[in-house]
Amino acid sequence: MEDSKKENKNRFGLSDIQKAYYLGKNKNFIFGGTSAQITYAFLTELDPKKFELALNQVIKHQPMMRAIILNSETQEILEQVPYYKIKIQQYTNLNVKEEKKIFERSYKEACEKTFISNKWPLFAFEYLVLNEQKYLLVSFDLLIADGSSLMILAKEITQLYSSNGQFKLPVLNKTYIDYIQEHLFGNKQKKKYERDKKYWISKIPFIPDAPELPKQMKNKNIKQWHMRREILCIKSTTWGKIKENIKGQNISKTALVLTAYAKVLRYWSSNKEFTINVTVTERSKYKMENIIGDFTQTLLLPVYKKCCESEKFIDDVKGIMKGFMNSYLHSEFHGVEVIRELSAYRGTPIIMPVVFTSMLFKDDSLYSSINKLGKIVKSISRTPQVILDCQVEENNGMLQITFDYLDHEIKPDIIKKMSNQMKKILIQSSESLENYIEVPIDEKEIIKWQNFNNTKENYKDKNLLDLFYESVDSHPNKKAITFIDKHLTYKELDMLSNKVAKTLDNEDIGYGDFIGVETQRDISTIVNILGILKTGAAYIPINKMFPEKRKLFIIEKCNIKKTLKPFELSTEILNKNYSFPKKNIPIDITAYVIFTSGSTGDPKGVSVTHAAAMNTILSINKINQINLNDKTIGISSFAFDLSVYDIFGTLNAGAELIIANEMNNPEKLIEILKKQNITIWNSVPSVFAMLLPLINTESKIQSVRSIMMSGDWIPLSLPEQLNSVFPNAKLYSLGGATEASIWSIYYPIDKVKDNWRSVPYGYPLPNQRIYVLDKNEELCPTSVKGEICIGGIGVAEGYINDKDRTNKSFVYNSKLGRIYHTGDYGIMEPEGYISILGRMDDQIKIRGYRIEKGDIESCAEKYPKVNKAVVKVNKSKTSIVLFVEASDIDKIDFQNKLKEQLPEYMLPAEIIFMKTFPITSNGKIDKTQLKAPEKKVDTQKKPKTEMEQYLYELWCKILERNVISTDENFISAGGDSLKAAQLISTLQKEGHSITIADLYQHNTIETAAILLTKKNKELSKYDDHGII
């Protein structure tokens, strides 16, 4: 009876942080699958036997040295434990290389040691003797101890060691059990806890995500945990100056270093407002200074834009300190609890994996105790669901900053750069806190961007007509344009456009005027365009199929004087000789205005000069070596800017333009390709989705030598498909914006690489510049997401008669000149090219969780037989709908592949398969026509089976809900990692075979019931056969 009482007394709950560590061992959690652990390697002079005796005395003295963790709810202090024997490994006659190899191997084993939570001990001590050198290897599971605990341990061991065990360790008036009792049952009953909880609940909608740092790998599955360490030391003289500078400023040492850390994170993070997970100790609060145990708690520190952009560094520090104090003053509701509430609010598991740990104690005598064990040769810590932990401490008068980071997630060279930047910031702060301190940009980054944008090419000043005139003079009788059974030679095209120019000239139309061209797919449209340009006026294409309201808007917006209509090419017209004197048209006047869709609903008219358009045309013609023997197929609408290249890229090279009469008829396009021996192809990539299935790969099309694709994502499977049909074609990805003269960037596609998420955007065209900028219009470092901006000759004049939108998108940057903001996210890849990540306004937020549509679409498009994928959100913006263009696809296998590659919060709630997507007149996917079938508003779905009823009751109990729909997601119903563990534990105790992974894969009552029913049937089958 007495033993039972004693056992119960020694069993108690876990702190919030202990629960987080315990659950983090589960590999099904993001960045989980490891224990919270710290490992040291000391070069020591201490005798192993004396050390062992002292250690065992401390084990008896400190209860948590005898602790084990039974489950996520219970830990136990063992009254009696065996005498702990220190393992000793001894090697002699080693050369330097052998000595190093054995040490590294032993240290690695110590680091990777995994403790079983419910088996004592949760620590390991080992002596490694290599020749004359003695090393002490120490590993601790942080479930039973925090950083200060190890210093207490070292202090007590060395006190006992130096006194041969005679030193009387102080009686512990309190134990870790007392802390947990007050922590769990005391404070959580107090009014302050409720006030602090209310404070954080009100902040939940506004808490930013963790910093989005450049990732090491695109693979979401971490096969093995490997933490690395980078150490930065600030000289004692510099650190001394910093401490002197903050005297009387009402700021702390911790706040200053934390500010430097926040500024550096902001430089490397794609999101400029983020949350840092700051660890704090509750030792002083509970008067537990001499007790071993984990007294760590976390605070969430939101870092907002205003915190890091002050004119004086001291104001940045004060801003960070104010934010920290706000969190600290409401810390009864711990960071772990805040994250739990945040996860419930967003309906998906949230982690805050970027951490700051300060050990800048007022009295560092405790810290010096650990040095008495020997010289620290190596050390490392790891924590589940942490990818970066910046730890700061004073060591022999110096400031030591340690970065422990997960090298599967963050590249070592980035951590080195971060360390160097923090060093420079701190050195500057030692000189003065009153100056503006900017995060220093890495010199290599500057050089990389300079080389990337070194695109100078000396093209002769030409307008859009100059090279056309040269073609007319050099080969007047060569075919210029063909449409079905009609064609014009260069001479005929010149004369007919003279007729148009003469008519306009007689109406006093010329420089500065805007003339509309009602476009249809025929030769007369191009004749009209050339005629307008010959007068010095600019042409505005107006698609014949545009709604009348849009046509009227364009006419009024541009003050169009006249609109030219298509006409028939009669024999009478062709037989006449029309002349018009060549005008000396300046290259800096407007050549055309093309309207693009606007986010406000009104289209925007992009005004482009002759010089800007010609630069692109000359560049592309040079890359493709376009010549008079080429034949270009004209697929794009004349109201779409790809047609500008089709017309003038072809005519300026003396080549022939074959206008496709039915751009949406794949059979007709194939007929033209073969009959006309087309050599140059320029279109959006979606055209091939309807084309390729109809082409027999055995009858290859040999004539095509260049395929240029732009205007939309290029599926990763497409290049291989094109190579099989067009064996002689070079493939190019082209990109840019109408606002930057058709294209600004290109990438020659040779072979699709396995690690590509999409075909690279590429490199800037001659005389154009591409940047990836943050919200302050500063260059983003390599691998950091920002907005793609375009500079150089190709940047348009702006939006016609729309000053506000022009000023918003076309800006002057003091360092980069005039640039255009594309509204596209992109990154500079380590390989030296740009990747596009999608529209900035194309991000979706599901319950506060930012998701890139392109990540899901790219994943879907890697599946065989999927031509294209488009992500949208449902009407209530609470779930993802995935549209898939594919035929003859294994839908179940496709869904399973998505589950393997995407985290739970990115999985589509609904997948709609289609044979073909609708397309616009420009050949792009018409996303407005992609609509999920309307679902009837339904009441809560009730349990239908016995198993569903059983799970329903269990879920309601654990989630503290009165009603739950059987198709409701566990997380969105209020679940979190702790409640998931509680649910699984209950089910397992009642004999059901289910894991956390099963729950996340089958996260509704309906799907979980199907799984359990299936598993129970399998078990009963085995039982019937006498297996169990």
ABEGO torsion letter per residue (X at the ends): XAAAAAAAAABBBBBAAAAAAAAAABAABBGBGBBBBBBBBBBBABBAAAAAAAAAAAAAABAAAABBBABAABBBBBABBBBBBBBBBBBBGBBAAAAAAAAAAAAAAAAABBBBAABOBABBBBBBBBEABBBBBBBBBAAABBAAAAAAAAAAAAAAAAAGGABBBBBBABBAAAAAAAAAAAAAABAAAAAAAAAAAAAAAABBBBBBBBBABABABBABBBBBBBBBBBBAAAAAAAAAAABGAGBBAAAAAAAAAAAAAAAABABABBBBBBBBBAAAAAGAAABBEBABBBBBBBBBAAAAABABAAAAAAAAAAAAAAAAAAAABBAAAAAAAAAAAAGBBBBBABBBBBABBABAAAAAAAAAAEBBABBBBBBBGBABBBBBBBBGGBBBBBBBBBAAABBAAAAAAAAAAAAAAAAAAAABAABBBBBBBBAAAAAAAAAAABABBBBBBBBAAAAAAAAAAABAABBABBBEABBBBAAAAAAAAAAAAAAAAAAGBBBGBBBBBBBBBBAAAAAAAAAAAAAGBBBBBBBAABBAAAAAAAAAAAGBABBBBBBBBBAAAAABBBBBBBBBBBAABBABBBBBBBAAGBBBBBBBBAAAAAAAAAAAAAAAGBBAABBBBBABBAABAAAAAAAAAAAAAGBBBBBBABAABAAAAAAAAAAAGBABBBBBAAAAAAAAAABBAABBBAABABBBBBGBBBBAAAAAAAAAABAABBBBBBBEBAAAGGBABBBBBABBBAABABBBAEBBBBGBBBBBBBAAGBBBBBGBBBBBBBBEAABBAEBBGBAAAAAAABBBBAAAEBBBBAGBBBBBBAAGBBBBAEBAAABBBBGGBBBBAAAAAAAAAABBGBABBBBBBBAAGABBBBBBBBBGBBAAAAAAAAAAABBAAABBABBBBBABBBBBAAGBBBAAABBBBBBBBBBBBBBABAAAAAAAAAAAAAAGBABBBAABBAAAAGBBAAAAAAAAAAAAAAGBBBBAAAAAABABAAAAAAAAAAAAAAAAAAAAAGAX
